[in-house]
Protein backbone atom coordinates (compact mmCIF):
# COMPACT_ATOMS: atom_id res chain seq x y z
CA UNK A 1 0.00 0.00 0.00
CA UNK A 2 2.81 2.42 1.04
CA UNK A 3 4.73 1.69 -2.25
CA UNK A 4 1.49 2.39 -4.25
CA UNK A 5 0.94 5.78 -2.56
CA UNK A 6 4.59 6.73 -3.24
CA UNK A 7 4.14 5.61 -6.86
CA UNK A 8 0.94 7.66 -7.14
CA UNK A 9 2.67 10.69 -5.57
CA UNK A 10 5.56 10.27 -7.95
CA UNK A 11 3.34 10.06 -11.06
CA UNK A 12 1.28 13.03 -9.91
CA UNK A 13 4.43 15.12 -9.40
CA UNK A 14 5.71 14.16 -12.84
CA UNK A 15 2.39 15.24 -14.35
CA UNK A 16 2.20 18.55 -12.47
CA UNK A 17 5.71 19.77 -13.04
CA UNK A 18 6.10 18.52 -16.58
CA UNK A 19 9.08 20.25 -18.09
CA UNK A 20 8.97 20.87 -21.78
CA UNK A 21 11.45 20.84 -24.59
CA UNK A 22 11.61 24.36 -26.00
CA UNK A 23 13.04 25.49 -29.35
CA UNK A 24 16.78 25.88 -29.33
CA UNK A 25 18.08 29.00 -27.65
CA UNK A 26 20.13 30.90 -30.20
CA UNK A 27 23.54 32.31 -29.25
CA UNK A 28 23.46 30.59 -25.88
CA UNK A 29 27.07 31.60 -25.19
CA UNK A 30 25.98 35.23 -24.88
CA UNK A 31 23.23 34.51 -22.35
CA UNK A 32 23.22 34.35 -18.53
CA UNK A 33 24.41 30.83 -17.90
CA UNK A 34 25.67 28.52 -15.18
CA UNK A 35 28.05 25.91 -16.59
CA UNK A 36 27.29 22.32 -15.63
CA UNK A 37 30.50 21.11 -17.24
CA UNK A 38 32.97 19.26 -15.05
CA UNK A 39 33.01 15.87 -13.32
CA UNK A 40 29.87 13.76 -13.66
CA UNK A 41 29.37 10.39 -11.99
CA UNK A 42 28.56 7.56 -14.33
CA UNK A 43 27.09 4.08 -14.14
CA UNK A 44 27.48 1.68 -17.06
CA UNK A 45 24.11 -0.04 -17.53
CA UNK A 46 24.55 -2.72 -20.16
CA UNK A 47 21.01 -4.10 -19.79
CA UNK A 48 19.35 -0.77 -18.96
CA UNK A 49 18.13 -2.33 -15.74
CA UNK A 50 18.29 1.13 -14.21
CA UNK A 51 15.42 2.06 -16.50
CA UNK A 52 13.45 -1.14 -17.24
CA UNK A 53 12.18 -3.66 -14.68
CA UNK A 54 12.67 -7.39 -15.23
CA UNK A 55 9.61 -7.37 -17.46
CA UNK A 56 11.27 -4.76 -19.68
CA UNK A 57 8.72 -2.16 -18.54
CA UNK A 58 9.96 1.30 -17.62
CA UNK A 59 10.36 1.18 -13.85
CA UNK A 60 9.32 4.05 -11.59
CA UNK A 61 12.14 3.02 -9.26
CA UNK A 62 14.79 3.67 -11.85
CA UNK A 63 18.21 5.20 -11.29
CA UNK A 64 16.74 8.61 -12.17
CA UNK A 65 15.49 8.69 -8.59
CA UNK A 66 19.05 8.83 -7.30
CA UNK A 67 17.75 6.92 -4.29
CA UNK A 68 19.72 6.41 -1.09
CA UNK A 69 19.05 3.82 1.63
CA UNK A 70 17.15 5.56 4.42
CA UNK A 71 16.91 2.64 6.84
CA UNK A 72 19.53 -0.11 7.43
CA UNK A 73 17.34 -2.70 5.69
CA UNK A 74 16.69 -0.55 2.61
CA UNK A 75 17.86 -2.17 -0.68
CA UNK A 76 19.34 0.28 -3.17
CA UNK A 77 21.68 -1.42 -5.66
CA UNK A 78 23.33 1.63 -7.16
CA UNK A 79 25.01 4.74 -5.83
CA UNK A 80 26.03 7.53 -8.18
CA UNK A 81 28.14 9.26 -5.55
CA UNK A 82 30.30 6.18 -5.10
CA UNK A 83 30.53 5.68 -8.86
CA UNK A 84 33.47 6.86 -11.00
CA UNK A 85 33.43 10.24 -12.70
CA UNK A 86 34.26 11.46 -16.17
CA UNK A 87 34.62 14.91 -17.68
CA UNK A 88 31.77 16.72 -19.39
CA UNK A 89 31.98 17.74 -22.16
CA UNK A 90 33.67 14.57 -23.28
CA UNK A 91 32.98 11.18 -24.83
CA UNK A 92 33.14 8.11 -22.59
CA UNK A 93 35.22 6.08 -25.05
CA UNK A 94 38.47 7.96 -24.46
CA UNK A 95 37.97 8.58 -20.75
CA UNK A 96 37.69 4.98 -19.57
CA UNK A 97 39.66 2.38 -21.54
CA UNK A 98 36.99 -0.23 -20.67
CA UNK A 99 34.56 1.91 -22.68
CA UNK A 100 36.64 2.45 -25.82
CA UNK A 101 34.42 0.11 -27.85
CA UNK A 102 31.33 0.50 -25.68
CA UNK A 103 28.01 1.11 -27.40
CA UNK A 104 25.06 1.01 -25.06
CA UNK A 105 23.50 2.71 -22.05
CA UNK A 106 25.29 4.79 -19.45
CA UNK A 107 23.76 6.89 -16.67
CA UNK A 108 25.38 10.21 -15.81
CA UNK A 109 24.67 12.41 -12.81
CA UNK A 110 25.68 15.84 -11.59
CA UNK A 111 24.62 17.92 -8.61
CA UNK A 112 24.48 21.68 -8.89
CA UNK A 113 23.58 24.62 -6.67
CA UNK A 114 20.86 26.96 -7.91
CA UNK A 115 19.04 30.01 -6.63
CA UNK A 116 15.60 30.58 -8.12
CA UNK A 117 15.03 34.11 -9.27
CA UNK A 118 11.75 35.95 -9.47
CA UNK A 119 10.48 36.48 -12.93
CA UNK A 120 13.11 34.20 -14.51
CA UNK A 121 12.81 30.89 -16.37
CA UNK A 122 15.51 28.22 -16.15
CA UNK A 123 16.45 26.47 -19.40
CA UNK A 124 18.65 23.36 -19.27
CA UNK A 125 20.81 23.39 -22.45
CA UNK A 126 22.90 20.60 -24.00
CA UNK A 127 25.31 21.35 -26.87
CA UNK A 128 25.01 17.70 -27.90
CA UNK A 129 24.59 14.23 -26.39
CA UNK A 130 25.26 11.10 -28.49
CA UNK A 131 22.79 9.59 -29.33
CA UNK A 132 19.59 8.96 -27.32
CA UNK A 133 19.33 11.12 -24.18
CA UNK A 134 16.67 10.92 -21.46
CA UNK A 135 16.94 13.75 -18.92
CA UNK A 136 15.69 14.06 -15.32
CA UNK A 137 15.98 16.98 -12.94
CA UNK A 138 15.52 16.21 -9.27
CA UNK A 139 13.99 12.85 -10.24
CA UNK A 140 11.43 14.40 -12.59
CA UNK A 141 11.46 13.61 -16.28
CA UNK A 142 12.45 16.69 -18.31
CA UNK A 143 12.45 15.11 -21.75
CA UNK A 144 14.17 12.98 -24.37
CA UNK A 145 16.31 13.85 -27.42
CA UNK A 146 17.52 11.78 -30.36
CA UNK A 147 20.54 12.82 -32.40
CA UNK A 148 24.16 13.21 -31.37
CA UNK A 149 25.31 16.45 -32.99
CA UNK A 150 22.82 19.28 -32.40
CA UNK A 151 21.75 21.31 -29.34
CA UNK A 152 18.55 20.81 -27.38
CA UNK A 153 17.08 22.39 -24.25
CA UNK A 154 14.28 21.99 -21.74
CA UNK A 155 12.44 24.57 -19.64
CA UNK A 156 13.01 23.16 -16.12
CA UNK A 157 11.83 26.18 -14.16
CA UNK A 158 9.20 24.11 -12.32
CA UNK A 159 11.73 21.39 -11.51
CA UNK A 160 14.70 23.26 -10.06
CA UNK A 161 14.74 24.44 -6.47
CA UNK A 162 16.87 26.64 -4.26
CA UNK A 163 20.02 24.91 -3.08
CA UNK A 164 21.15 21.50 -4.22
CA UNK A 165 19.71 20.07 -7.44
CA UNK A 166 20.48 16.93 -9.40
CA UNK A 167 20.45 16.32 -13.14
CA UNK A 168 20.57 12.72 -14.38
CA UNK A 169 20.79 11.41 -17.92
CA UNK A 170 20.32 7.97 -19.40
CA UNK A 171 22.37 8.01 -22.59
CA UNK A 172 22.42 5.30 -25.22
CA UNK A 173 24.59 5.36 -28.34
CA UNK A 174 23.50 2.04 -29.76
CA UNK A 175 23.18 2.19 -33.55
CA UNK A 176 19.82 1.51 -35.23
CA UNK A 177 18.67 1.12 -38.85
CA UNK A 178 16.05 3.89 -38.46
CA UNK A 179 18.44 6.29 -36.74
CA UNK A 180 20.35 9.26 -38.29
CA UNK A 181 23.10 8.25 -38.85
CA UNK A 182 22.05 4.68 -39.47
CA UNK A 183 23.82 1.43 -38.44
CA UNK A 184 27.08 1.78 -40.36
CA UNK A 185 29.38 4.78 -40.69
CA UNK A 186 33.09 5.26 -41.08
CA UNK A 187 33.79 7.12 -37.84
CA UNK A 188 34.02 6.23 -34.15
CA UNK A 189 30.66 6.18 -32.40
CA UNK A 190 31.78 8.35 -29.50
CA UNK A 191 29.12 8.24 -26.80
CA UNK A 192 28.24 10.61 -23.99
CA UNK A 193 27.69 14.27 -23.20
CA UNK A 194 30.08 15.43 -25.86
CA UNK A 195 29.46 19.19 -25.63
CA UNK A 196 28.76 21.90 -23.04
CA UNK A 197 25.89 21.70 -20.58
CA UNK A 198 24.52 24.87 -19.04
CA UNK A 199 21.59 26.25 -17.13
CA UNK A 200 20.37 29.43 -18.79
CA UNK A 201 18.39 32.14 -17.04
CA UNK A 202 15.92 33.92 -19.31
CA UNK A 203 13.01 36.31 -18.82
CA UNK A 204 9.50 34.85 -19.24
CA UNK A 205 9.49 36.44 -22.68
CA UNK A 206 12.87 36.17 -24.34
CA UNK A 207 14.52 36.40 -27.76
CA UNK A 208 14.50 32.80 -28.97
CA UNK A 209 16.27 33.25 -32.29
CA UNK A 210 17.22 35.87 -34.86
CA UNK A 211 19.00 36.30 -38.15
CA UNK A 212 21.05 39.32 -39.17
CA UNK A 213 22.45 39.24 -42.69
CA UNK A 214 23.42 41.35 -45.68
CA UNK A 215 20.96 41.66 -48.54
CA UNK A 216 22.57 40.81 -51.91
CA UNK A 217 21.82 44.05 -53.77
CA UNK A 218 23.94 47.14 -52.97
CA UNK A 219 22.17 50.51 -53.26
CA UNK A 220 24.90 52.64 -54.70
CA UNK A 221 27.58 52.69 -51.99
CA UNK A 222 25.03 51.72 -49.35
CA UNK A 223 24.21 48.18 -48.25
CA UNK A 224 21.12 46.83 -46.59
CA UNK A 225 21.09 44.54 -43.56
CA UNK A 226 17.99 42.47 -42.83
CA UNK A 227 17.26 41.65 -39.19
CA UNK A 228 14.54 39.19 -38.21
CA UNK A 229 13.76 38.12 -34.66
CA UNK A 230 11.48 35.57 -33.02
CA UNK A 231 10.37 35.57 -29.38
CA UNK A 232 9.56 32.46 -27.40
CA UNK A 233 6.01 33.73 -27.11
CA UNK A 234 3.51 35.13 -29.63
CA UNK A 235 3.75 38.53 -27.93
CA UNK A 236 2.90 41.64 -29.94
CA UNK A 237 4.19 45.14 -29.24
CA UNK A 238 7.61 44.18 -27.90
CA UNK A 239 10.25 46.74 -28.92
CA UNK A 240 13.58 45.29 -30.02
CA UNK A 241 16.55 47.51 -30.74
CA UNK A 242 19.47 46.42 -32.89
CA UNK A 243 22.70 48.37 -32.54
CA UNK A 244 25.86 47.98 -34.62
CA UNK A 245 28.04 50.70 -33.07
CA UNK A 246 30.91 50.51 -35.57
CA UNK A 247 28.47 51.09 -38.45
CA UNK A 248 26.64 53.80 -36.52
CA UNK A 249 23.47 51.81 -36.91
CA UNK A 250 20.70 51.74 -34.30
CA UNK A 251 17.10 50.88 -35.13
CA UNK A 252 14.04 49.59 -33.31
CA UNK A 253 11.29 47.27 -34.49
CA UNK A 254 8.10 46.07 -32.80
CA UNK A 255 6.92 42.48 -32.74
CA UNK A 256 3.68 41.39 -34.38
CA UNK A 257 1.11 39.11 -32.77
CA UNK A 258 3.25 36.11 -33.62
CA UNK A 259 6.08 37.55 -31.55
CA UNK A 260 8.10 38.12 -34.72
CA UNK A 261 9.59 41.21 -36.32
CA UNK A 262 11.72 42.09 -39.32
CA UNK A 263 13.45 45.32 -40.33
CA UNK A 264 15.93 46.56 -42.89
CA UNK A 265 18.83 48.77 -41.85
CA UNK A 266 20.75 50.78 -44.44
CA UNK A 267 24.45 51.40 -43.97
CA UNK A 268 26.07 54.76 -44.57
CA UNK A 269 27.64 55.53 -47.92
CA UNK A 270 30.42 57.54 -46.30
CA UNK A 271 33.83 55.96 -46.76
CA UNK A 272 34.45 56.25 -42.99
CA UNK A 273 31.40 54.18 -42.01
CA UNK A 274 31.27 51.97 -45.07
CA UNK A 275 30.65 48.32 -44.25
CA UNK A 276 33.57 45.90 -44.60
CA UNK A 277 32.42 42.56 -46.04
CA UNK A 278 33.52 39.29 -44.41
CA UNK A 279 35.97 37.30 -46.52
CA UNK A 280 38.89 34.87 -45.94
CA UNK A 281 41.31 37.74 -46.51
CA UNK A 282 39.37 40.05 -44.17
CA UNK A 283 37.19 38.03 -41.73
CA UNK A 284 35.63 41.19 -40.36
CA UNK A 285 33.12 40.72 -37.55
CA UNK A 286 30.92 43.50 -36.17
CA UNK A 287 29.86 43.73 -32.55
CA UNK A 288 26.06 43.64 -32.47
CA UNK A 289 23.67 44.34 -29.58
CA UNK A 290 20.07 43.12 -29.57
CA UNK A 291 18.05 44.70 -26.73
CA UNK A 292 14.56 44.04 -25.43
CA UNK A 293 13.12 44.98 -22.03
CA UNK A 294 16.55 45.61 -20.61
CA UNK A 295 17.81 42.22 -21.80
CA UNK A 296 20.81 42.48 -24.15
CA UNK A 297 22.12 39.75 -26.42
CA UNK A 298 25.50 40.54 -27.95
CA UNK A 299 26.98 38.80 -30.97
CA UNK A 300 29.92 39.10 -33.39
CA UNK A 301 28.49 39.02 -36.90
CA UNK A 302 30.12 39.20 -40.32
CA UNK A 303 28.32 40.43 -43.41
CA UNK A 304 28.84 38.89 -46.85
CA UNK A 305 26.88 37.52 -49.76
CA UNK A 306 27.24 34.03 -51.24
CA UNK A 307 25.62 32.81 -54.43
CA UNK A 308 25.97 30.34 -57.27
CA UNK A 309 25.96 31.80 -60.78
CA UNK A 310 26.25 29.35 -63.62
CA UNK A 311 29.27 27.24 -62.74
CA UNK A 312 30.77 29.83 -60.40
CA UNK A 313 30.48 30.41 -56.68
CA UNK A 314 30.48 34.13 -55.92
CA UNK A 315 31.52 35.51 -52.52
CA UNK A 316 30.58 39.18 -52.23
CA UNK A 317 29.91 39.09 -55.96
CA UNK A 318 33.38 37.76 -56.87
CA UNK A 319 34.17 34.25 -58.15
CA UNK A 320 35.97 32.21 -55.51
CA UNK A 321 37.69 28.81 -55.53
CA UNK A 322 37.04 26.83 -52.37
CA UNK A 323 40.42 25.49 -51.29
CA UNK A 324 39.18 23.01 -48.78
CA UNK A 325 39.76 19.92 -46.71
CA UNK A 326 37.40 17.55 -44.94
CA UNK A 327 37.69 16.94 -41.21
CA UNK A 328 36.00 15.02 -38.43
CA UNK A 329 35.26 16.56 -35.01
CA UNK A 330 38.07 14.68 -33.32
CA UNK A 331 40.92 15.87 -31.11
CA UNK A 332 44.41 14.95 -32.21
CA UNK A 333 46.49 12.34 -30.35
CA UNK A 334 43.65 9.85 -29.87
CA UNK A 335 41.75 12.38 -27.80
CA UNK A 336 38.17 11.69 -28.76
CA UNK A 337 35.51 14.28 -29.64
CA UNK A 338 36.79 17.83 -30.08
CA UNK A 339 34.73 20.19 -27.95
CA UNK A 340 36.41 23.54 -27.34
CA UNK A 341 38.14 26.52 -28.97
CA UNK A 342 41.61 25.11 -28.44
CA UNK A 343 40.76 21.90 -30.34
CA UNK A 344 39.22 23.94 -33.12
CA UNK A 345 42.23 26.23 -33.30
CA UNK A 346 44.63 23.28 -33.55
CA UNK A 347 42.72 21.53 -36.35
CA UNK A 348 41.93 24.71 -38.26
CA UNK A 349 45.51 25.97 -38.03
CA UNK A 350 46.59 22.76 -39.79
CA UNK A 351 44.04 23.49 -42.51
CA UNK A 352 45.36 27.04 -42.77
CA UNK A 353 48.91 25.70 -43.11
CA UNK A 354 47.65 23.63 -46.05
CA UNK A 355 46.47 26.87 -47.68
CA UNK A 356 42.73 26.29 -47.08
CA UNK A 357 40.03 28.94 -47.11
CA UNK A 358 37.27 26.33 -46.68
CA UNK A 359 36.51 23.19 -44.61
CA UNK A 360 33.92 20.45 -45.06
CA UNK A 361 32.89 19.51 -41.53
CA UNK A 362 32.06 15.81 -41.98
CA UNK A 363 29.51 14.24 -41.69
CA UNK A 364 27.53 15.94 -38.93
CA UNK A 365 27.24 19.46 -37.41
CA UNK A 366 30.43 20.12 -35.46
CA UNK A 367 30.48 22.07 -32.19
CA UNK A 368 29.92 25.82 -32.16
CA UNK A 369 33.53 26.53 -31.14
CA UNK A 370 34.68 25.01 -34.45
CA UNK A 371 32.33 27.19 -36.48
CA UNK A 372 33.13 30.41 -34.60
CA UNK A 373 36.89 29.82 -34.64
CA UNK A 374 36.76 29.17 -38.39
CA UNK A 375 34.80 32.42 -38.77
CA UNK A 376 37.50 34.34 -36.90
CA UNK A 377 40.22 32.66 -39.01
CA UNK A 378 38.50 33.48 -42.31
CA UNK A 379 37.66 29.87 -43.13
CA UNK A 380 34.41 29.16 -44.96
CA UNK A 381 32.36 26.14 -43.86
CA UNK A 382 30.33 23.33 -45.38
CA UNK A 383 28.08 21.99 -42.58
CA UNK A 384 26.28 18.66 -42.95
CA UNK A 385 23.69 16.46 -41.27
CA UNK A 386 24.50 12.73 -40.89
CA UNK A 387 22.16 11.46 -43.60
CA UNK A 388 24.91 9.04 -44.53
CA UNK A 389 24.82 5.91 -46.73
CA UNK A 390 21.80 3.58 -46.32
CA UNK A 391 19.27 5.62 -44.36
CA UNK A 392 15.75 4.21 -43.77
CA UNK A 393 14.21 6.36 -46.53
CA UNK A 394 10.67 5.05 -46.07
CA UNK A 395 10.48 5.68 -42.33
CA UNK A 396 8.51 8.81 -41.43
CA UNK A 397 10.24 8.82 -38.01
CA UNK A 398 13.63 8.77 -39.69
CA UNK A 399 12.62 11.65 -41.94
CA UNK A 400 11.35 13.70 -38.98
CA UNK A 401 14.61 13.01 -37.16
CA UNK A 402 16.73 14.11 -40.14
CA UNK A 403 14.59 17.21 -40.67
CA UNK A 404 14.86 18.08 -36.99
CA UNK A 405 18.66 17.84 -37.14
CA UNK A 406 18.65 20.06 -40.23
CA UNK A 407 16.43 22.62 -38.48
CA UNK A 408 18.69 22.66 -35.42
CA UNK A 409 21.92 22.86 -37.42
CA UNK A 410 20.61 25.93 -39.28
CA UNK A 411 19.06 27.51 -36.16
CA UNK A 412 22.41 27.41 -34.33
CA UNK A 413 24.70 28.67 -37.11
CA UNK A 414 22.59 30.85 -39.41
CA UNK A 415 24.32 34.02 -38.21
CA UNK A 416 27.80 32.72 -38.98
CA UNK A 417 29.11 34.53 -42.09
CA UNK A 418 31.62 31.76 -42.81
CA UNK A 419 28.97 29.05 -43.14
CA UNK A 420 28.21 29.07 -46.87
CA UNK A 421 26.86 25.57 -47.62
CA UNK A 422 24.27 23.38 -45.90
CA UNK A 423 24.74 19.75 -46.90
CA UNK A 424 21.81 17.38 -46.54
CA UNK A 425 23.48 14.01 -47.27
CA UNK A 426 26.57 11.93 -48.08
CA UNK A 427 26.92 9.02 -50.55
CA UNK A 428 23.29 7.92 -50.55
CA UNK A 429 22.06 5.07 -52.81
CA UNK A 430 19.71 6.12 -55.61
CA UNK A 431 16.00 5.26 -55.29
CA UNK A 432 12.68 7.08 -55.67
CA UNK A 433 12.22 6.95 -51.86
CA UNK A 434 15.66 8.48 -51.38
CA UNK A 435 14.88 11.24 -53.86
CA UNK A 436 11.61 12.08 -52.10
CA UNK A 437 13.32 12.09 -48.69
CA UNK A 438 16.22 14.27 -49.79
CA UNK A 439 14.03 16.51 -51.95
CA UNK A 440 11.90 17.32 -48.92
CA UNK A 441 15.03 18.00 -46.85
CA UNK A 442 16.42 20.39 -49.46
CA UNK A 443 13.16 22.32 -49.59
CA UNK A 444 12.98 22.39 -45.82
CA UNK A 445 16.47 23.84 -45.64
CA UNK A 446 15.38 26.70 -47.90
CA UNK A 447 12.43 27.49 -45.61
CA UNK A 448 14.86 27.72 -42.69
CA UNK A 449 17.48 29.79 -44.51
CA UNK A 450 17.23 31.20 -48.02
CA UNK A 451 20.59 32.97 -47.84
CA UNK A 452 22.95 30.00 -48.26
CA UNK A 453 23.79 27.31 -50.82
CA UNK A 454 22.40 23.79 -50.55
CA UNK A 455 24.43 20.76 -51.55
CA UNK A 456 25.09 17.11 -50.76
CA UNK A 457 27.94 14.68 -51.49
CA UNK A 458 26.86 12.62 -54.49
CA UNK A 459 28.66 9.70 -56.08
CA UNK A 460 29.94 9.04 -59.60
CA UNK A 461 27.20 7.02 -61.30
CA UNK A 462 29.00 5.57 -64.30
CA UNK A 463 32.66 5.05 -65.19
CA UNK A 464 33.31 2.99 -68.28
CA UNK A 465 36.24 3.55 -70.61
CA UNK A 466 37.61 6.17 -68.23
CA UNK A 467 34.48 8.32 -68.87
CA UNK A 468 33.06 9.34 -65.50
CA UNK A 469 29.46 10.48 -65.47
CA UNK A 470 27.49 12.10 -62.70
CA UNK A 471 23.77 11.55 -63.02
CA UNK A 472 21.67 12.36 -59.97
CA UNK A 473 18.02 13.46 -59.79
CA UNK A 474 18.96 15.55 -56.78
CA UNK A 475 20.78 18.02 -59.06
CA UNK A 476 17.42 19.80 -59.30
CA UNK A 477 17.37 20.51 -55.57
CA UNK A 478 20.94 21.64 -54.94
CA UNK A 479 22.80 24.88 -55.76
CA UNK A 480 26.20 23.21 -55.90
CA UNK A 481 26.81 19.79 -57.42
CA UNK A 482 29.29 17.92 -55.24
CA UNK A 483 30.58 14.39 -55.50
CA UNK A 484 33.05 12.02 -53.91
CA UNK A 485 35.46 10.06 -56.07
CA UNK A 486 38.35 7.74 -55.17
CA UNK A 487 40.30 7.31 -58.39
CA UNK A 488 43.68 5.94 -57.39
CA UNK A 489 42.48 4.31 -54.17
CA UNK A 490 39.23 2.29 -54.40
CA UNK A 491 39.51 2.21 -58.19
CA UNK A 492 41.67 2.83 -61.26
CA UNK A 493 45.04 3.17 -59.59
CA UNK A 494 47.34 5.23 -61.84
CA UNK A 495 44.54 5.84 -64.40
CA UNK A 496 43.72 9.36 -63.28
CA UNK A 497 45.37 10.89 -66.33
CA UNK A 498 43.03 8.95 -68.65
CA UNK A 499 39.86 10.04 -66.89
CA UNK A 500 37.27 12.38 -68.34
CA UNK A 501 34.30 13.83 -66.44
CA UNK A 502 30.75 14.40 -67.63
CA UNK A 503 28.71 16.56 -65.25
CA UNK A 504 25.68 17.71 -67.29
CA UNK A 505 24.52 20.46 -64.91
CA UNK A 506 25.03 24.21 -65.21
CA UNK A 507 26.02 24.50 -61.56
CA UNK A 508 29.31 24.92 -59.68
CA UNK A 509 31.10 21.66 -58.96
CA UNK A 510 32.85 20.68 -55.72
CA UNK A 511 34.79 17.43 -55.45
CA UNK A 512 33.82 16.76 -51.86
CA UNK A 513 36.05 13.73 -51.26
CA UNK A 514 39.11 12.15 -52.86
CA UNK A 515 42.35 10.73 -51.53
CA UNK A 516 44.00 7.60 -50.16
CA UNK A 517 45.63 6.18 -47.07
CA UNK A 518 49.22 6.34 -45.88
CA UNK A 519 50.97 5.57 -42.62
CA UNK A 520 53.11 8.48 -41.54
CA UNK A 521 56.78 7.54 -41.76
CA UNK A 522 56.17 4.51 -43.95
CA UNK A 523 58.21 5.00 -47.09
CA UNK A 524 58.66 2.97 -50.27
CA UNK A 525 57.98 2.84 -54.02
CA UNK A 526 54.99 4.95 -55.16
CA UNK A 527 53.03 1.85 -56.13
CA UNK A 528 53.39 0.47 -52.59
CA UNK A 529 50.10 0.89 -50.71
CA UNK A 530 50.16 2.71 -47.40
CA UNK A 531 53.48 4.45 -48.12
CA UNK A 532 53.62 8.24 -48.08
CA UNK A 533 54.91 8.03 -51.64
CA UNK A 534 51.76 6.16 -52.80
CA UNK A 535 49.52 8.84 -51.26
CA UNK A 536 51.71 11.64 -52.63
CA UNK A 537 51.55 10.21 -56.13
CA UNK A 538 47.80 9.67 -55.87
CA UNK A 539 47.37 13.38 -55.13
CA UNK A 540 49.73 14.45 -57.92
CA UNK A 541 47.62 12.44 -60.38
CA UNK A 542 44.26 13.38 -58.89
CA UNK A 543 44.88 17.13 -58.79
CA UNK A 544 45.90 17.33 -62.43
CA UNK A 545 42.86 15.16 -63.28
CA UNK A 546 40.53 17.47 -61.34
CA UNK A 547 41.98 20.52 -63.05
CA UNK A 548 40.28 19.25 -66.23
CA UNK A 549 36.80 19.37 -64.72
CA UNK A 550 34.83 22.24 -66.21
CA UNK A 551 33.21 24.43 -63.54
CA UNK A 552 35.35 23.07 -60.72
CA UNK A 553 34.74 25.58 -57.92
CA UNK A 554 36.21 23.75 -55.00
CA UNK A 555 37.79 20.64 -53.55
CA UNK A 556 37.83 19.04 -50.10
CA UNK A 557 40.30 16.14 -50.02
CA UNK A 558 39.52 13.30 -47.64
CA UNK A 559 40.82 14.15 -44.99
CA UNK A 560 42.81 16.54 -42.71
CA UNK A 561 44.05 13.94 -40.20
CA UNK A 562 43.90 10.21 -39.58
CA UNK A 563 40.80 9.47 -37.50
CA UNK A 564 39.34 6.59 -35.52
CA UNK A 565 37.02 4.19 -37.32
CA UNK A 566 35.67 0.76 -36.35
CA UNK A 567 35.81 -0.17 -40.07
CA UNK A 568 39.61 0.08 -40.32
CA UNK A 569 41.22 -2.98 -38.81
CA UNK A 570 44.44 -3.65 -40.74
CA UNK A 571 47.03 -4.47 -38.05
CA UNK A 572 50.17 -2.37 -37.92
CA UNK A 573 48.74 0.08 -40.46
CA UNK A 574 45.19 1.08 -39.54
CA UNK A 575 44.61 -0.35 -36.06
CA UNK A 576 41.12 1.20 -36.00
CA UNK A 577 42.22 4.39 -37.73
CA UNK A 578 41.25 5.60 -41.20
CA UNK A 579 44.68 6.55 -42.49
CA UNK A 580 43.66 8.92 -45.29
CA UNK A 581 44.80 11.95 -43.32
CA UNK A 582 47.17 14.48 -44.84
CA UNK A 583 48.37 14.76 -41.28
CA UNK A 584 48.83 11.85 -38.91
CA UNK A 585 46.69 11.87 -35.76
CA UNK A 586 49.66 13.48 -34.03
CA UNK A 587 49.77 16.31 -36.57
CA UNK A 588 52.77 15.04 -38.54
CA UNK A 589 52.67 16.14 -42.17
CA UNK A 590 52.68 13.39 -44.77
CA UNK A 591 54.34 14.02 -48.18
CA UNK A 592 50.97 14.67 -49.83
CA UNK A 593 50.70 17.81 -47.67
CA UNK A 594 53.13 19.71 -49.85
CA UNK A 595 51.44 18.56 -53.09
CA UNK A 596 48.07 19.95 -52.03
CA UNK A 597 49.63 23.10 -50.54
CA UNK A 598 51.40 23.87 -53.82
CA UNK A 599 48.21 23.25 -55.81
CA UNK A 600 46.21 25.58 -53.58
CA UNK A 601 48.90 28.25 -53.98
CA UNK A 602 48.23 28.01 -57.71
CA UNK A 603 44.49 28.60 -57.24
C1 LIG B 1 33.53 7.66 -47.98
C2 LIG B 1 32.84 8.35 -46.84
C3 LIG B 1 33.77 8.69 -45.73
C4 LIG B 1 34.80 7.59 -45.58
C5 LIG B 1 35.65 7.59 -46.84
C6 LIG B 1 36.69 6.50 -46.83
O1 LIG B 1 33.45 8.30 -49.08
O2 LIG B 1 32.08 9.45 -47.18
O3 LIG B 1 33.02 8.85 -44.57
O4 LIG B 1 35.58 7.76 -44.46
O5 LIG B 1 34.85 7.34 -47.96
O6 LIG B 1 36.43 5.47 -47.42
O7 LIG B 1 37.74 6.69 -46.25
Boltz pocket constraint, residues with backbone or C-beta under 6 A from the ligand:
constraints:
  - pocket:
      binder: B
      contacts: [[A, 186], [A, 363], [A, 426], [A, 427], [A, 484], [A, 513], [A, 558], [A, 578], [A, 580]]
      max_distance: 6.0
